[in-house]
Amino acid sequence: MKAAVRKWEAVREFALGLPEAVEEHPWGPDSCVVKINKKIFLFLGSADGPEPPGLSVKLKDEALHGHAMTAPGAAPTGYGLGRSGWVTVPLGEKGSPDAEVVCEWVEESYRTVALKRHVKALDDRSAGEG
């Protein structure tokens, strides 16, 4: 469980480091989401609830979506979101993906909902780091 919480925290920190990303709690303290331009790109829930932490991301890229769906316990996100490419991935399952892989999915989800200027800012920042 501690490893899952550390992974959750690393993913949250990564998501909040994306250009203009903001954290909100629209349904109470156990409903952490990360948004860009008022659109959710990451459902994080809570790291300290009774269930092991997990997350949901929107993956339009077929290869990434397929990869995410192979994670232990992964499933299309409920409430009809799965039909739009959302995948829910538990972080506490044995063999769950490491934080680096999950962060790739988070970045793809961000790119899916962000405005072009946000994606350009991310690409410019990445080019400066490389």
ChimeraX attribute file (.defattr): number of C-alpha atoms within 10 A of each C-alpha:
attribute: neighborCount
match mode: 1-to-1
recipient: residues
	/A:1	14
	/A:2	11
	/A:3	12
	/A:4	21
	/A:5	18
	/A:6	15
	/A:7	23
	/A:8	25
	/A:9	17
	/A:10	15
	/A:11	24
	/A:12	21
	/A:13	12
	/A:14	18
	/A:15	24
	/A:16	15
	/A:17	12
	/A:18	19
	/A:19	17
	/A:20	14
	/A:21	20
	/A:22	17
	/A:23	17
	/A:24	15
	/A:25	14
	/A:26	10
	/A:27	10
	/A:28	9
	/A:29	10
	/A:30	14
	/A:31	13
	/A:32	20
	/A:33	23
	/A:34	21
	/A:35	22
	/A:36	22
	/A:37	13
	/A:38	12
	/A:39	14
	/A:40	20
	/A:41	27
	/A:42	26
	/A:43	23
	/A:44	23
	/A:45	20
	/A:46	20
	/A:47	21
	/A:48	11
	/A:49	9
	/A:50	7
	/A:51	11
	/A:52	18
	/A:53	24
	/A:54	22
	/A:55	24
	/A:56	26
	/A:57	29
	/A:58	29
	/A:59	26
	/A:60	16
	/A:61	14
	/A:62	10
	/A:63	10
	/A:64	16
	/A:65	19
	/A:66	13
	/A:67	15
	/A:68	24
	/A:69	16
	/A:70	14
	/A:71	18
	/A:72	16
	/A:73	16
	/A:74	20
	/A:75	17
	/A:76	21
	/A:77	19
	/A:78	12
	/A:79	7
	/A:80	10
	/A:81	15
	/A:82	17
	/A:83	11
	/A:84	12
	/A:85	17
	/A:86	24
	/A:87	23
	/A:88	24
	/A:89	25
	/A:90	21
	/A:91	27
	/A:92	21
	/A:93	17
	/A:94	11
	/A:95	10
	/A:96	19
	/A:97	20
	/A:98	13
	/A:99	18
	/A:100	13
	/A:101	14
	/A:102	22
	/A:103	19
	/A:104	14
	/A:105	24
	/A:106	26
	/A:107	20
	/A:108	20
	/A:109	22
	/A:110	28
	/A:111	20
	/A:112	17
	/A:113	18
	/A:114	22
	/A:115	12
	/A:116	11
	/A:117	10
	/A:118	19
	/A:119	18
	/A:120	14
	/A:121	14
	/A:122	19
	/A:123	12
	/A:124	11
	/A:125	13
	/A:126	10
	/A:127	9
	/A:128	8
	/A:129	7
	/A:130	5
